[in-house]
Amino acid sequence: VFLRPDGAFLASHRFDTYENGSAELVAAIDALEAGSPVIFAVQDDGSTLSDGARAALTSCGGTLLQNLDWRSSYALVGIKGAGAMAEAMAAPGEGAINVTTRYGGPIGSFLDMMHTITTTTITTTTLGPHCGFYECSMTGLVHREDAALITGSGDETCCEEATLGVVSLVVRSAGYGNGNVAEFYLNGQQLHAPTVRGINVLPLRADGTPKRLETFDTFNAGAEVLVAFLDALPPGTRVLIAARDEATRNLTDAARAAIEACGGSLIGNLTYRGAYALIGEKG
């Protein structure tokens, strides 16, 4: 994320340095004027950064980039041409990192920003599971409506009594580097946890009961079968979709359009080994 020197939002970018190299990242940073704040975070793997990219981020305050290893976590809040306000790194398996900084305003220049920092904290934490991934243990209990927003486990924390005529659905997705799972829950109980790479699709009948789970390996095979399957679903069919491992390599524009036809407004943003989950309706 790039900000203007006065703190106003400028632009946000995603650079797939694993697949596409670092040239676009270098060009974007080089085009920033001195004093521009930069907020930078690595997802999945960022270790393939070129020397030029590491130098560009160093110019924004990055001092730990020489230690960035395969699938390490890294976060930076810095100022181009000035230095870092907050920076942290963690090795694979050490958990998520969070960097936090605050500064005063209004900001007249990047020097003002650097001089008005009031607090800087760096924490390394391991994130707990959301309640949506807890399986309710008692008959008649379903996930709370806000289960995906709550961290914890146990019936008292994560579940509530079922309401007649209301169906509770939870879909979980994680790419290769962040858990590598796809899971489907109905009324507090896990239905499926497929172990196959790609796009997993679970249609529901009109009464809310699940049909057969279908999995499409859009990494190793094409997406034509996925498109044909989604196109054949009757309008009004409720559809659950979860990506697992890596699903974008052969996910064509036609496949993304077919998922959009089921309500998937964010499928266009799915990137290499990203997570994607949808509870939608055809048409």
C-alpha positions in Angstrom: 0.0 0.0 0.0 1.4 3.4 -1.0 0.4 6.7 0.7 1.1 10.2 -0.3 3.6 12.2 1.8 0.7 14.0 3.5 -0.7 10.6 4.6 -3.5 10.3 2.0 -4.1 7.0 0.2 -2.3 6.7 -3.1 -2.6 3.1 -4.4 -2.5 -0.5 -3.4 -0.8 -3.2 -5.4 -0.2 -7.0 -5.3 3.0 -8.2 -6.9 3.4 -11.9 -7.5 7.2 -12.0 -7.3 7.1 -15.8 -7.3 5.6 -16.2 -10.7 6.3 -12.9 -12.4 9.5 -11.5 -11.1 10.2 -8.2 -9.3 10.4 -5.7 -12.1 7.0 -4.2 -11.5 7.6 -3.9 -7.8 10.9 -2.1 -8.4 9.3 0.3 -10.9 6.4 1.1 -8.6 8.7 2.0 -5.6 11.1 3.9 -7.8 8.2 6.1 -9.1 7.3 7.1 -5.5 8.4 10.5 -4.4 10.6 10.8 -1.3 8.7 10.9 1.9 5.9 8.6 0.7 4.8 6.0 3.4 4.9 2.4 2.3 3.0 -0.5 3.9 4.4 -3.9 2.8 3.5 -7.5 3.7 4.5 -10.9 2.3 1.9 -13.6 1.7 2.9 -17.2 0.9 6.4 -16.8 -0.4 8.3 -13.6 -1.1 11.9 -14.9 -1.0 12.4 -14.8 -4.8 12.8 -11.0 -4.6 15.5 -9.8 -6.9 18.5 -7.8 -5.5 16.9 -4.7 -7.1 13.6 -5.3 -5.3 15.4 -5.8 -2.0 17.3 -2.5 -2.6 14.1 -0.7 -3.5 12.4 -1.8 -0.2 15.6 -1.0 1.7 15.2 2.6 0.4 11.8 2.5 2.2 13.4 1.5 5.5 13.6 -2.3 5.2 16.6 -3.5 7.2 15.7 -7.2 7.5 15.2 -8.1 3.9 18.6 -9.9 3.5 17.2 -12.4 6.0 13.9 -13.0 4.1 13.8 -16.8 3.5 11.5 -19.2 1.7 8.0 -18.7 3.1 9.0 -16.4 5.9 6.6 -13.7 7.2 7.7 -10.1 6.7 5.9 -6.8 7.3 7.2 -3.2 7.0 5.8 0.3 7.6 8.4 2.6 6.2 9.0 6.0 4.6 10.8 6.2 1.2 14.1 7.9 1.7 13.8 8.1 5.5 13.5 4.8 7.3 11.3 2.2 9.0 8.6 3.1 11.5 7.9 -0.6 12.2 9.4 -3.8 10.8 9.2 -7.5 11.7 10.1 -10.9 10.3 9.3 -14.5 11.4 10.6 -17.9 10.0 8.1 -20.4 8.6 6.0 -22.0 11.3 6.5 -19.2 13.9 3.1 -17.7 13.4 1.7 -14.4 12.1 3.4 -11.1 12.6 1.8 -7.8 13.3 3.5 -4.4 13.1 1.7 -1.3 14.5 2.7 2.3 14.5 1.0 5.6 15.1 2.0 9.1 14.2 0.6 12.6 14.7 -1.0 14.8 12.1 -1.6 16.8 10.1 1.7 15.8 8.5 3.7 18.5 6.8 6.6 16.3 5.5 8.1 12.9 5.9 10.4 14.3 8.6 7.4 15.5 10.5 6.0 12.0 10.3 9.3 10.4 11.5 9.5 12.9 14.4 5.9 12.4 15.6 5.8 8.7 16.0 4.3 8.0 19.4 4.3 4.2 19.7 5.7 1.3 17.7 5.0 -2.2 18.7 5.9 -5.5 17.0 4.3 -8.7 18.0 4.5 -12.3 16.8 1.3 -14.3 17.4 -0.2 -17.6 16.5 -3.7 -17.1 15.3 -6.4 -19.4 16.9 -9.1 -21.1 14.9 -12.3 -19.4 14.1 -15.5 -20.8 15.5 -16.7 -21.5 12.0 -14.2 -24.4 11.9 -15.4 -25.9 15.2 -17.8 -28.9 14.8 -20.8 -28.5 17.1 -21.0 -31.6 19.2 -24.6 -31.7 20.2 -27.7 -32.4 18.1 -29.8 -29.4 17.6 -26.9 -26.9 17.7 -25.6 -25.0 14.7 -22.8 -22.4 14.2 -23.5 -18.9 15.5 -24.3 -16.4 12.7 -21.0 -14.6 13.5 -19.0 -17.8 14.0 -16.5 -16.8 11.3 -15.6 -13.7 13.2 -15.0 -15.3 16.6 -11.9 -17.1 17.7 -12.4 -20.0 20.0 -13.9 -23.5 20.3 -16.6 -25.2 22.3 -20.4 -25.4 22.0 -21.0 -22.5 24.4 -18.7 -20.1 22.4 -19.3 -21.2 18.8 -22.8 -22.7 18.6 -26.4 -21.9 19.2 -29.8 -23.7 19.1 -31.0 -24.3 15.5 -33.9 -22.2 14.3 -36.6 -24.1 12.4 -36.3 -23.5 8.7 -32.9 -21.9 8.9 -29.8 -23.6 7.4 -26.3 -22.9 8.8 -23.5 -23.0 6.3 -19.7 -22.6 6.7 -17.1 -22.9 4.0 -13.4 -22.9 4.7 -10.5 -22.4 2.3 -6.7 -22.1 2.6 -4.0 -22.2 0.0 -0.9 -24.4 0.1 1.1 -22.1 2.5 -1.7 -21.3 4.9 -3.2 -24.5 5.9 -4.0 -26.2 2.6 -7.6 -27.1 3.3 -11.1 -27.0 1.9 -14.0 -27.7 4.3 -17.8 -27.6 4.2 -20.1 -27.5 7.2 -23.9 -27.8 7.3 -25.8 -27.1 10.5 -22.7 -27.3 12.7 -21.4 -30.6 11.2 -18.6 -31.1 8.8 -19.8 -32.5 5.5 -16.6 -32.7 3.4 -12.9 -32.0 3.8 -11.6 -32.9 0.3 -7.9 -33.4 -0.1 -7.7 -32.8 -3.8 -6.1 -29.6 -5.3 -8.2 -27.1 -7.1 -11.8 -25.8 -7.0 -14.3 -27.8 -4.9 -18.0 -27.2 -5.6 -20.9 -28.4 -3.5 -24.4 -27.7 -4.8 -27.4 -27.8 -2.5 -31.0 -28.9 -3.2 -33.9 -26.6 -2.7 -34.4 -28.0 0.8 -30.8 -27.3 1.8 -29.5 -30.8 1.6 -26.2 -31.3 -0.2 -25.8 -32.9 -3.6 -22.5 -34.6 -4.6 -19.2 -32.8 -4.0 -17.3 -32.1 -7.2 -13.6 -31.3 -7.4 -11.9 -29.7 -10.4 -8.1 -29.6 -10.5 -7.7 -26.3 -12.2 -3.9 -26.4 -11.6 -3.1 -29.5 -13.5 -6.1 -29.8 -15.9 -8.2 -27.3 -17.8 -11.3 -25.5 -16.5 -13.7 -26.6 -19.2 -15.4 -29.3 -17.1 -15.8 -26.8 -14.2 -17.5 -24.3 -16.6 -19.8 -27.0 -18.0 -20.8 -28.1 -14.5 -21.6 -24.6 -13.3 -23.4 -23.7 -16.5 -25.6 -26.8 -16.2 -26.8 -25.8 -12.7 -30.4 -24.5 -12.7 -30.9 -20.9 -11.8 -31.6 -20.5 -8.1 -29.3 -23.4 -7.1 -27.3 -22.6 -3.9 -23.6 -23.3 -4.4 -20.7 -23.7 -2.0 -17.2 -23.3 -3.4 -13.8 -23.6 -1.8 -10.3 -23.5 -3.3 -7.6 -25.7 -1.9 -3.8 -25.7 -2.5 -3.5 -23.9 -5.9 -6.5 -23.2 -8.2 -5.5 -20.4 -10.5 -3.0 -21.9 -13.0 -5.7 -22.9 -15.5 -8.6 -21.0 -14.1 -9.7 -19.4 -17.3 -11.8 -16.2 -17.7 -14.7 -18.4 -18.6 -14.4 -20.3 -15.3 -14.2 -17.1 -13.3 -17.3 -15.8 -15.2 -19.1 -19.0 -14.3 -18.2 -18.6 -10.6 -19.3 -14.9 -10.8 -22.7 -16.2 -12.2 -23.0 -17.9 -8.8 -22.4 -14.7 -6.9 -18.6 -14.8 -6.8 -17.7 -11.1 -7.0 -14.1 -11.6 -5.7 -13.0 -14.5 -7.9 -11.2 -12.1 -10.2 -8.8 -11.3 -7.3 -7.9 -15.0 -6.6 -4.1 -15.3 -7.0 -1.5 -18.1 -6.9 -2.1 -20.4 -3.9 -4.7 -17.9 -2.6 -7.7 -18.9 -0.5 -11.2 -18.5 -1.9 -14.6 -19.4 -0.3 -18.1 -18.7 -1.6 -21.7 -19.4 -0.5 -23.7 -18.2 -3.5 -26.7 -18.7 -5.7 -26.7 -19.4 -9.4 -28.2 -16.4 -11.3 
